[in-house]
Amino acid sequence: MELKNLNTCLNCENLIRDFVCQKHNKEVDITNVCDSHIYKASITKDSSCSNCFHFRKDSCSNPIKASSGMLCFDWRK
């Protein structure tokens, strides 16, 4: 079986913290998608705080919990 990525809000550049679409200023869930979708690199099995752009920076949404084995929806390449 081949697994495929879908264009959902989860892999859209417009998704910000707490599942809010910054373009539409609306809360979404991982099954939503719209015509304004802008694809971004998806979270993979290798994604974690240690290779996240936000790790140990002021932009990290969970600085107290962040550690090398953790993953959150703010992960960014």
C-alpha positions, 0 to 999 in steps of 0.5 A, a space after each residue: 500500500 502506498 501512502 499519500 499526502 493530502 492538501 489539508 489545513 495541517 500542511 498549509 502555510 496559513 495554519 498557525 497555533 491552535 489550529 487557526 487559519 491566519 488567512 481566514 481568521 477561523 479555527 479549522 481541523 485537520 480535515 479542512 482544506 480550501 482554495 487558499 491552501 499553500 502547501 508547506 513541508 509536512 511533519 514527518 516521522 523524523 520531525 521533533 523539537 530538535 530539528 524545528 525552526 522554533 526550538 529554543 527560540 522566543 517563537 516556540 509556543 511550548 518552551 517549557 515542554 519542548 525537548 528533542 523527542 517532542 513534536 507539536 503542530 507548530 513544527 517548522 523546517 
